[in-house]
Amino acid sequence: MGETVLKVGDLVRQCDKIVKMKGRTPSPALGVVVEIEDAKFPDHLRAWQKFIGRTVTVLWQSGRMTENMAENSLEVVDEEG
């Protein structure tokens, strides 16, 4: 299965690819990607760049805006299913 690359306008929700918290599932809230930027990692932390992904700003259905989310902490929601 190939890795999905987020685009501005994608409908997303949080997933647990980066952090899994015991006894807690990711929020089912939906949001829209409004901005994506390349993460700026210092040289000694570049190995994390592929794991974390780019930085993403999401506008959630609640109206709240979250900046600097890790791209790989989000999954695209299949709008048809």
N, CA, C and O atoms as a GROMACS GRO file, in nm:
protein
  324
    1MET      N    1   0.085  -0.118   0.000
    1MET     CA    2   0.000   0.000   0.000
    1MET      C    3   0.089   0.123   0.000
    1MET      O    4   0.180   0.133   0.082
    2GLY      N    5   0.065   0.219  -0.091
    2GLY     CA    6   0.146   0.338  -0.102
    2GLY      C    7   0.111   0.443   0.002
    2GLY      O    8   0.000   0.445   0.055
    3GLU      N    9   0.206   0.529   0.030
    3GLU     CA   10   0.187   0.637   0.126
    3GLU      C   11   0.107   0.749   0.061
    3GLU      O   12   0.138   0.790  -0.051
    4THR      N   13   0.006   0.800   0.130
    4THR     CA   14  -0.075   0.910   0.078
    4THR      C   15  -0.005   1.041   0.108
    4THR      O   16   0.038   1.064   0.221
    5VAL      N   17   0.006   1.128   0.008
    5VAL     CA   18   0.064   1.260   0.027
    5VAL      C   19  -0.050   1.358   0.042
    5VAL      O   20  -0.136   1.370  -0.045
    6LEU      N   21  -0.051   1.430   0.155
    6LEU     CA   22  -0.158   1.527   0.180
    6LEU      C   23  -0.149   1.644   0.083
    6LEU      O   24  -0.041   1.684   0.039
    7LYS      N   25  -0.266   1.698   0.052
    7LYS     CA   26  -0.278   1.818  -0.032
    7LYS      C   27  -0.369   1.917   0.039
    7LYS      O   28  -0.456   1.877   0.117
    8VAL      N   29  -0.350   2.045   0.012
    8VAL     CA   30  -0.441   2.146   0.063
    8VAL      C   31  -0.581   2.114   0.012
    8VAL      O   32  -0.600   2.086  -0.106
    9GLY      N   33  -0.678   2.117   0.102
    9GLY     CA   34  -0.816   2.086   0.068
    9GLY      C   35  -0.858   1.945   0.104
    9GLY      O   36  -0.977   1.913   0.101
   10ASP      N   37  -0.761   1.858   0.140
   10ASP     CA   38  -0.795   1.721   0.180
   10ASP      C   39  -0.875   1.722   0.311
   10ASP      O   40  -0.849   1.802   0.400
   11LEU      N   41  -0.971   1.631   0.320
   11LEU     CA   42  -1.046   1.607   0.443
   11LEU      C   43  -0.966   1.505   0.523
   11LEU      O   44  -0.934   1.397   0.473
   12VAL      N   45  -0.933   1.539   0.649
   12VAL     CA   46  -0.845   1.454   0.729
   12VAL      C   47  -0.900   1.433   0.870
   12VAL      O   48  -0.991   1.502   0.916
   13ARG      N   49  -0.841   1.333   0.937
   13ARG     CA   50  -0.862   1.313   1.080
   13ARG      C   51  -0.730   1.263   1.137
   13ARG      O   52  -0.642   1.217   1.063
   14GLN      N   53  -0.717   1.272   1.269
   14GLN     CA   54  -0.595   1.225   1.334
   14GLN      C   55  -0.587   1.073   1.326
   14GLN      O   56  -0.689   1.005   1.323
   15CYS      N   57  -0.465   1.022   1.323
   15CYS     CA   58  -0.444   0.879   1.328
   15CYS      C   59  -0.335   0.851   1.431
   15CYS      O   60  -0.280   0.944   1.491
   16ASP      N   61  -0.303   0.726   1.451
   16ASP     CA   62  -0.203   0.692   1.553
   16ASP      C   63  -0.074   0.635   1.494
   16ASP      O   64  -0.012   0.547   1.554
   17LYS      N   65  -0.035   0.684   1.376
   17LYS     CA   66   0.088   0.636   1.314
   17LYS      C   67   0.213   0.686   1.388
   17LYS      O   68   0.317   0.620   1.384
   18ILE      N   69   0.205   0.800   1.455
   18ILE     CA   70   0.322   0.856   1.523
   18ILE      C   71   0.318   0.827   1.672
   18ILE      O   72   0.416   0.781   1.729
   19VAL      N   73   0.204   0.854   1.736
   19VAL     CA   74   0.191   0.834   1.881
   19VAL      C   75   0.067   0.752   1.910
   19VAL      O   76  -0.042   0.782   1.861
   20LYS      N   77   0.085   0.648   1.991
   20LYS     CA   78  -0.028   0.567   2.037
   20LYS      C   79  -0.035   0.584   2.188
   20LYS      O   80   0.058   0.550   2.260
   21MET      N   81  -0.147   0.638   2.236
   21MET     CA   82  -0.162   0.658   2.379
   21MET      C   83  -0.248   0.546   2.437
   21MET      O   84  -0.357   0.518   2.389
   22LYS      N   85  -0.197   0.483   2.539
   22LYS     CA   86  -0.264   0.370   2.602
   22LYS      C   87  -0.401   0.412   2.654
   22LYS      O   88  -0.414   0.509   2.729
   23GLY      N   89  -0.503   0.337   2.614
   23GLY     CA   90  -0.638   0.364   2.662
   23GLY      C   91  -0.707   0.481   2.596
   23GLY      O   92  -0.814   0.524   2.640
   24ARG      N   93  -0.647   0.535   2.491
   24ARG     CA   94  -0.706   0.652   2.425
   24ARG      C   95  -0.695   0.638   2.274
   24ARG      O   96  -0.588   0.608   2.221
   25THR      N   97  -0.804   0.660   2.205
   25THR     CA   98  -0.803   0.653   2.059
   25THR      C   99  -0.793   0.795   2.003
   25THR      O  100  -0.829   0.892   2.070
   26PRO      N  101  -0.744   0.808   1.879
   26PRO     CA  102  -0.737   0.940   1.818
   26PRO      C  103  -0.877   1.002   1.805
   26PRO      O  104  -0.977   0.930   1.796
   27SER      N  105  -0.883   1.132   1.804
   27SER     CA  106  -1.010   1.203   1.789
   27SER      C  107  -1.074   1.169   1.655
   27SER      O  108  -1.005   1.160   1.554
   28PRO      N  109  -1.206   1.150   1.654
   28PRO     CA  110  -1.274   1.124   1.527
   28PRO      C  111  -1.308   1.252   1.451
   28PRO      O  112  -1.367   1.246   1.342
   29ALA      N  113  -1.272   1.368   1.506
   29ALA     CA  114  -1.305   1.496   1.444
   29ALA      C  115  -1.245   1.506   1.303
   29ALA      O  116  -1.136   1.457   1.277
   30LEU      N  117  -1.319   1.570   1.216
   30LEU     CA  118  -1.273   1.590   1.079
   30LEU      C  119  -1.224   1.733   1.062
   30LEU      O  120  -1.270   1.825   1.130
   31GLY      N  121  -1.130   1.750   0.970
   31GLY     CA  122  -1.078   1.882   0.941
   31GLY      C  123  -1.036   1.892   0.796
   31GLY      O  124  -1.031   1.791   0.725
   32VAL      N  125  -1.004   2.013   0.754
   32VAL     CA  126  -0.959   2.039   0.617
   32VAL      C  127  -0.818   2.095   0.622
   32VAL      O  128  -0.790   2.187   0.700
   33VAL      N  129  -0.730   2.041   0.541
   33VAL     CA  130  -0.593   2.092   0.532
   33VAL      C  131  -0.597   2.229   0.464
   33VAL      O  132  -0.645   2.241   0.352
   34VAL      N  133  -0.545   2.331   0.534
   34VAL     CA  134  -0.546   2.465   0.475
   34VAL      C  135  -0.406   2.515   0.438
   34VAL      O  136  -0.392   2.611   0.362
   35GLU      N  137  -0.302   2.450   0.491
   35GLU     CA  138  -0.165   2.491   0.457
   35GLU      C  139  -0.069   2.377   0.486
   35GLU      O  140  -0.087   2.302   0.583
   36ILE      N  141   0.032   2.363   0.401
   36ILE     CA  142   0.136   2.263   0.420
   36ILE      C  143   0.270   2.331   0.394
   36ILE      O  144   0.288   2.400   0.294
   37GLU      N  145   0.365   2.309   0.487
   37GLU     CA  146   0.499   2.364   0.470
   37GLU      C  147   0.601   2.256   0.496
   37GLU      O  148   0.577   2.164   0.575
   38ASP      N  149   0.715   2.266   0.430
   38ASP     CA  150   0.824   2.173   0.460
   38ASP      C  151   0.873   2.200   0.601
   38ASP      O  152   0.894   2.316   0.640
   39ALA      N  153   0.891   2.094   0.678
   39ALA     CA  154   0.943   2.108   0.814
   39ALA      C  155   1.088   2.150   0.807
   39ALA      O  156   1.163   2.107   0.720
   40LYS      N  157   1.129   2.234   0.900
   40LYS     CA  158   1.266   2.283   0.904
   40LYS      C  159   1.337   2.216   1.022
   40LYS      O  160   1.333   2.265   1.135
   41PHE      N  161   1.401   2.102   0.993
   41PHE     CA  162   1.472   2.028   1.097
   41PHE      C  163   1.618   2.070   1.100
   41PHE      O  164   1.679   2.088   0.995
   42PRO      N  165   1.675   2.084   1.220
   42PRO     CA  166   1.819   2.109   1.227
   42PRO      C  167   1.894   1.986   1.176
   42PRO      O  168   1.840   1.875   1.178
   43ASP      N  169   2.016   2.004   1.132
   43ASP     CA  170   2.094   1.896   1.071
   43ASP      C  171   2.098   1.771   1.158
   43ASP      O  172   2.086   1.660   1.105
   44HIS      N  173   2.114   1.784   1.288
   44HIS     CA  174   2.128   1.667   1.373
   44HIS      C  175   1.996   1.591   1.396
   44HIS      O  176   1.996   1.484   1.457
   45LEU      N  177   1.884   1.646   1.348
   45LEU     CA  178   1.754   1.579   1.363
   45LEU      C  179   1.690   1.543   1.229
   45LEU      O  180   1.572   1.509   1.224
   46ARG      N  181   1.765   1.551   1.121
   46ARG     CA  182   1.710   1.526   0.988
   46ARG      C  183   1.651   1.385   0.972
   46ARG      O  184   1.562   1.365   0.890
   47ALA      N  185   1.699   1.289   1.049
   47ALA     CA  186   1.646   1.153   1.040
   47ALA      C  187   1.497   1.149   1.078
   47ALA      O  188   1.424   1.060   1.033
   48TRP      N  189   1.453   1.243   1.157
   48TRP     CA  190   1.312   1.248   1.198
   48TRP      C  191   1.222   1.302   1.089
   48TRP      O  192   1.101   1.281   1.093
   49GLN      N  193   1.278   1.372   0.993
   49GLN     CA  194   1.198   1.440   0.892
   49GLN      C  195   1.106   1.345   0.815
   49GLN      O  196   0.989   1.378   0.792
   50LYS      N  197   1.155   1.229   0.777
   50LYS     CA  198   1.072   1.132   0.704
   50LYS      C  199   0.963   1.076   0.795
   50LYS      O  200   0.850   1.053   0.750
   51PHE      N  201   0.995   1.053   0.921
   51PHE     CA  202   0.900   0.999   1.017
   51PHE      C  203   0.786   1.097   1.047
   51PHE      O  204   0.670   1.058   1.052
   52ILE      N  205   0.820   1.223   1.068
   52ILE     CA  206   0.724   1.327   1.105
   52ILE      C  207   0.648   1.380   0.983
   52ILE      O  208   0.526   1.401   0.990
   53GLY      N  209   0.718   1.402   0.873
   53GLY     CA  210   0.657   1.461   0.754
   53GLY      C  211   0.662   1.612   0.758
   53GLY      O  212   0.737   1.671   0.836
   54ARG      N  213   0.582   1.673   0.675
   54ARG     CA  214   0.577   1.820   0.668
   54ARG      C  215   0.489   1.874   0.782
   54ARG      O  216   0.423   1.797   0.851
   55THR      N  217   0.489   2.007   0.799
   55THR     CA  218   0.401   2.067   0.899
   55THR      C  219   0.272   2.111   0.830
   55THR      O  220   0.275   2.170   0.721
   56VAL      N  221   0.161   2.082   0.895
   56VAL     CA  222   0.029   2.101   0.834
   56VAL      C  223  -0.058   2.186   0.926
   56VAL      O  224  -0.055   2.170   1.048
   57THR      N  225  -0.135   2.276   0.866
   57THR     CA  226  -0.236   2.354   0.938
   57THR      C  227  -0.371   2.297   0.898
   57THR      O  228  -0.402   2.282   0.780
   58VAL      N  229  -0.454   2.266   1.001
   58VAL     CA  230  -0.584   2.205   0.979
   58VAL      C  231  -0.692   2.291   1.042
   58VAL      O  232  -0.679   2.336   1.156
   59LEU      N  233  -0.800   2.314   0.967
   59LEU     CA  234  -0.919   2.380   1.019
   59LEU      C  235  -1.018   2.269   1.053
   59LEU      O  236  -1.068   2.201   0.964
   60TRP      N  237  -1.046   2.251   1.183
   60TRP     CA  238  -1.133   2.143   1.230
   60TRP      C  239  -1.279   2.182   1.219
   60TRP      O  240  -1.312   2.301   1.214
   61GLN      N  241  -1.366   2.084   1.215
   61GLN     CA  242  -1.510   2.108   1.202
   61GLN      C  243  -1.565   2.192   1.316
   61GLN      O  244  -1.671   2.252   1.302
   62SER      N  245  -1.495   2.199   1.427
   62SER     CA  246  -1.536   2.282   1.541
   62SER      C  247  -1.507   2.429   1.518
   62SER      O  248  -1.556   2.515   1.592
   63GLY      N  249  -1.428   2.459   1.413
   63GLY     CA  250  -1.389   2.597   1.385
   63GLY      C  251  -1.249   2.629   1.438
   63GLY      O  252  -1.195   2.737   1.411
   64ARG      N  253  -1.191   2.536   1.513
   64ARG     CA  254  -1.057   2.557   1.568
   64ARG      C  255  -0.952   2.530   1.461
   64ARG      O  256  -0.965   2.437   1.381
   65MET      N  257  -0.848   2.611   1.460
   65MET     CA  258  -0.738   2.596   1.366
   65MET      C  259  -0.616   2.544   1.444
   65MET      O  260  -0.579   2.600   1.547
   66THR      N  261  -0.555   2.436   1.394
   66THR     CA  262  -0.435   2.381   1.456
   66THR      C  263  -0.320   2.394   1.358
   66THR      O  264  -0.328   2.345   1.245
   67GLU      N  265  -0.213   2.461   1.401
   67GLU     CA  266  -0.096   2.481   1.318
   67GLU      C  267   0.014   2.382   1.358
   67GLU      O  268   0.015   2.330   1.470
   68ASN      N  269   0.105   2.359   1.268
   68ASN     CA  270   0.226   2.279   1.293
   68ASN      C  271   0.198   2.135   1.334
   68ASN      O  272   0.271   2.079   1.416
   69MET      N  273   0.095   2.075   1.278
   69MET     CA  274   0.071   1.933   1.303
   69MET      C  275   0.166   1.852   1.216
   69MET      O  276   0.200   1.893   1.105
   70ALA      N  277   0.207   1.738   1.265
   70ALA     CA  278   0.290   1.648   1.187
   70ALA      C  279   0.205   1.585   1.077
   70ALA      O  280   0.098   1.530   1.104
   71GLU      N  281   0.251   1.594   0.955
   71GLU     CA  282   0.178   1.538   0.841
   71GLU      C  283   0.142   1.391   0.863
   71GLU      O  284   0.032   1.348   0.830
   72ASN      N  285   0.235   1.315   0.919
   72ASN     CA  286   0.212   1.172   0.936
   72ASN      C  287   0.125   1.138   1.056
   72ASN      O  288   0.104   1.020   1.086
   73SER      N  289   0.074   1.240   1.126
   73SER     CA  290  -0.022   1.215   1.233
   73SER      C  291  -0.166   1.229   1.182
   73SER      O  292  -0.262   1.221   1.259
   74LEU      N  293  -0.179   1.250   1.051
   74LEU     CA  294  -0.310   1.269   0.989
   74LEU      C  295  -0.332   1.165   0.881
   74LEU      O  296  -0.238   1.116   0.818
   75GLU      N  297  -0.459   1.132   0.860
   75GLU     CA  298  -0.495   1.043   0.750
   75GLU      C  299  -0.605   1.106   0.669
   75GLU      O  300  -0.694   1.172   0.723
   76VAL      N  301  -0.600   1.086   0.539
   76VAL     CA  302  -0.703   1.138   0.449
   76VAL      C  303  -0.828   1.052   0.465
   76VAL      O  304  -0.821   0.929   0.467
   77VAL      N  305  -0.943   1.118   0.476
   77VAL     CA  306  -1.070   1.049   0.490
   77VAL      C  307  -1.126   1.025   0.352
   77VAL      O  308  -1.133   1.117   0.270
   78ASP      N  309  -1.167   0.903   0.324
   78ASP     CA  310  -1.228   0.868   0.197
   78ASP      C  311  -1.369   0.927   0.196
   78ASP      O  312  -1.457   0.878   0.267
   79GLU      N  313  -1.390   1.029   0.117
   79GLU     CA  314  -1.518   1.099   0.116
   79GLU      C  315  -1.632   1.015   0.065
   79GLU      O  316  -1.749   1.048   0.086
   80GLU      N  317  -1.602   0.905  -0.003
   80GLU     CA  318  -1.707   0.821  -0.059
   80GLU      C  319  -1.747   0.706   0.031
   80GLU      O  320  -1.848   0.640   0.006
   81GLY      N  321  -1.666   0.680   0.136
   81GLY     CA  322  -1.698   0.565   0.218
   81GLY      C  323  -1.688   0.596   0.360
   81GLY      O  324  -1.712   0.509   0.444
   0.00000   0.00000   0.00000
